Amino acid sequence: MGASLKLIIDDGSAWGNPLPTLRPEVTAAIVAEAHRLDTLAVAHIMSHQGARQAINAASTGWCMCSWTPTPTPPPSRRSPTLGCSSPLR
């Protein structure tokens, strides 16, 4: 695996600012193609729903996790310990 792909699965709910995001079937198709090409497919997630979508799509891992139910400050104002990176396999 020499290449990697970062998918943004963030509907803005963690920030209280709705955003368009990838539909689950699109996420699954992108991850499947990345795996077919022996490429890492890491998901940028900010909610439990995004985590479920990444898991269901068999994403290689996650980054930028936020598990609070209310909006949190932007990353530049957060403690570095609030982020996470977790392989799903």
N, C-alpha and C positions, 0 to 999 in steps of 0.2 A: 504494500500500500504506500504509494508515494504521494498521492493527491488527497485532498480533503475538500469537503463541501460544507458550508454552514447554511442551514435553513433557518429563516426567521419565522417562528411560530409565536407571534405576540399580537393579541387583539387589542392591546392598550388598556385592558381592564385593571391591571396592576397599578396603572398610573391615573386611572379615572379619565382616560382620553381614548375613546374608541378608534380603532384603526382597522383597515382591511387586513386580512391575514390569509395564509394558505388554507384551503379546504382540506379535510383529512384525506380524501382520495388523491388529491394532487401531491400531498406530502408523501403518501405511500408510494406513488408512482416514481417520484424523484428519488426516494431512498432505495427502492428496488433497483432502479437504473444505476445508482451509485454503487450499490453492492455488486451488481453484474459487472461493473467496470473496476472492481476491487478498489473502490474509493471510500474513505471514511465519510459518513454523513452525520454531522453533529448538529443538534437542534438548539437554537437560541430560544429559551422559553422563559416566561415570566408568570406563569399561572399553573395551577393543577390541571386545568383543561389542556393547556399546551403540553404538559408532561405526558398526559394520557395519549394525546395525539402522537407525540414522538415515540412513545412505547409501542403503541399499536402499529406504527409504521416501521418498527424495528430499527429505529435510529441507532447509530453507533454510540452516541453519548449526548450530553447536554452541556450548556453553558449559560451564564447569566440568570441563574434561578432566583426567583423571589417568591417566598411562600406566604407573604402577609396578605390578609384579605382586604386591607385598605391601601390606598396609594402610599408609596414610599418615595423618598427623595431620589433625584436623579443619581446615576452611578458616581458622578464626581463628588457627591456629598455623602455617599454611603461608606461605611466601614468596609474594607476589602474582605472581611470575613463573611459578609452577606452573600457573596457570589458563590457559585459551586460549579464543579465539573464532575460528572458521574457517569462512568461507562455503564451501559445498560446490559451488557453481555457478560 
